[in-house]
Each structure stands twice: as structure tokens, then as C-alpha cells.
Amino acid sequence: MLDKKITDSYIFKDGEPQYISRISKCGSRGILLNKKKQVALMYMKKRDMYKLPGGGIEEGETKEQAFEREVKEETGYHCHIISFLGKIEEHKLRRDYLHISYCFLAEAIGKKGPLHLTQNERHYDFRLQWFDIDEAIVMMEKSIAKCGRYGLLFVLNRDKEILEFYREEIL
């Protein structure tokens, strides 16, 4: 089961990890597979970086419902959840912010429908791309290498951890 804590010391490789006790936000995200067993990544064209599909859990939603909704909104696909992979905590000390992500493995079902992107996702020009797992991890590593934004470094490292867990523990 995936159970990881990402702290400033994980991102910047210095000092002791420090943890935040108050949860700021919870989200659902994970691995979406197509029929070829390729992994969906959301390409943020304006940043030239990638992330996994997913987002925040809305009031009244379960973590599973949030994942299914986010996948549909961002990729256009309905999905069938295969398994719950676990969770990742992002302890962003500089912002006193704790984000918990519940992580899933799912398969895309049916035909691609319309996207329902948020204003922010439209601004960054989100586009769905499919990769073999090793390629997906390389895309995340390249995204991390060129990223200079504090908060986004947590997102990219979190998603890389999910991809690596899938490759090492599930495949």
C-alpha cells in the first residue's frame, strides 16, 4: 500500500523533515490506463510539464467519486477503478499547508467525451497524452528538473511517486 510523506527535506534534500498537523485539502488522483495499458498524463502546455489526472474532493463526495469526476473532467473518459493504491501527504512547510492525496488505479472505459476543465486548467492548456509507464516516469523526471516553483515541485514529485509505486508494486 502506498503511504508516503513528502516534505521540504524530500524536495530540497536538506534538513530534517517537518510535518504539518492540520489538513488543508484532500484530493483524489492516480493512474488511468487505456486499452494498451498506457498511462494518462495531463500535459500543461504553458509550463511544458506533466501531471497525473486528479484534483480536490468536493463536499459530499467520496474519494472514489472525486477521482472518477476528475478523470472525466480532465481526460473526457469515464473510468472503472481497479484498486485503491494508498495515500500521499504533501507537507508544504513554507506555506503551512498539508495536502492529502488518495491514489487510485483505473482503466478508461468507453469513448472520449468532452472535457470540463477549470479556468486554471484552461489557462495552462491541459492536454491528455498517453505513455508507457517508463516513458511517463521520464516525463515526470524532466518536468521536475525544469520546475522552479515551490508548490508545483510537490505536485510533480507526488505524481512521480505514484507512477513508481505502480511500476514497482503493481506491474
N, C-alpha and C positions, 0 to 999 in steps of 0.2 A: 504494500500500500504506500502510495506517495504521501510523504509527510515531511515537508521541507520548510525551513525558515530562512528567508533572505534578509540580510541586514546590511547596513552601510559597510561593515567589515567584509562581507561577501563580495560586494560590488567593487570596493576600493582596495581590498586586500591588506588593510592595516587596522590595527587595534582590535579590541575585544568586541564581540557582538553585543549590541544593546537592544533590548526588547521593549515594545510599547504594549501596555496592558489594555487600553481601551480600543475596541474595534471601531474603525472609522467607516468602513464599507466592506460589503461582501459581494462577490461576483461568481459567475459560473463561466467556464471556458474549457477548451480541450481540443482533442484530436478528432477531426472529421475526415473520414475516409471515403473515397469514391470506389467504383466497382473494380478499378485497377489497384486498389489498396494504396493509392497516393494520398498524401496529407494535404488538407486545405490550409493555405496561408493567406492572410489578408495583406496585400501589398499596399503600403502607404506611399503612393507615388510622389507626393510633395516632399516626403522625407527620404525616399529611396530606401525604405526599411520594411520589414515584415513582422507580423504578429499572428497569433492564433485567433480564430473567431471566439467571441465571448464578450461579456460585459456584466453590468451590475444586475443584482437581483432586485426586482421591483416589489413594492409592498403587496402582500397576498400571494406571491409566487413561491413555489418550492425551488430549490436549487436546480432540479431537473427541468422544470418548466422554463426557468430563466435561460438555461443552456439551449433548449430547443428553440425558444423565441429568438435568442441572439443569433443562432446559426441561421435561422430563416431570414432574419432581417439583413444580416451581413453577406450571406452567400446566396440566398434565394432558394436554398434547399430545405425541405423538411428532413428530419433525421430520426433515426432509431438509435437510442442509447444502448450500447453494448454493455458497458460497465462503468462504475464509478472508480476512478483511479486514485483519488485521495484529495489532499489539500496542500496548498502552499500559502504561507504567511509572508507578506512583504512588510517589514518593519522599517519605515522611512523616518529615521531619527530626525533628520533636518527639518522635516515637516510635521513631526509628532503625529504620524499617520500610519495606521495598521490596516492593511487590505488583506482580506482572506479570500482566496480563490478556490472554489470547489471544481475539481477537474474530472472530465469525462472522456470516454472513448465512444464514438458514434459512427454510424455509416449514413451517408446521404441516400435518401430514397426519393424516387420519382424524378420528375423533370425540374429543371431550374425555373423558379418563378421570379417575380420582380423583387428588387432589393428595397429595403426600407431603412436607409442609412440615416443616422443622426446628422445634425448640421456639422458637427465636428468631423465625423467620418467622411462627409461630402467634401469638407474643406481640405482634408488630407488626401482626397481622391482614392478611397479604398477600392481595391480590385482583387477579385478572387483569383488565385493561382494554385495549381496542384503540383506537388513534388513527391518524389520517392523520399523515404524517411531520411536517408543520409544527406540528400540534397537539401531537405528542409532544415536540418541542423546546420549545414554550412551557410544557408541563407541567414539563419539567426545569428551565427557567429560573425558574419560580415556586417550585419545590422548593428550588433553590439560594438564592433571595432570602430565604426564610424559615428557612433552616438556620443554626444557630449551633454545630453540633458539628464539631469539627476533622476527625475521620476520615470522617464522612459527607459533608463538603464535597468530599473527594477522590472518593468514590463517585459523587456526583451530577455533578461536573464531568467525570469519566471517561465516564459514560454519555452526557452531552450531546455530548462529542467524538465518540463512536461514531455517534450519531444524525446529527450534522452531516456527518461523513465520508460516511455513507450517502447523505444528501441531495445533497451536492455532487459526490461522485465516482462514485456508482453509478447514481443515478436519471438 
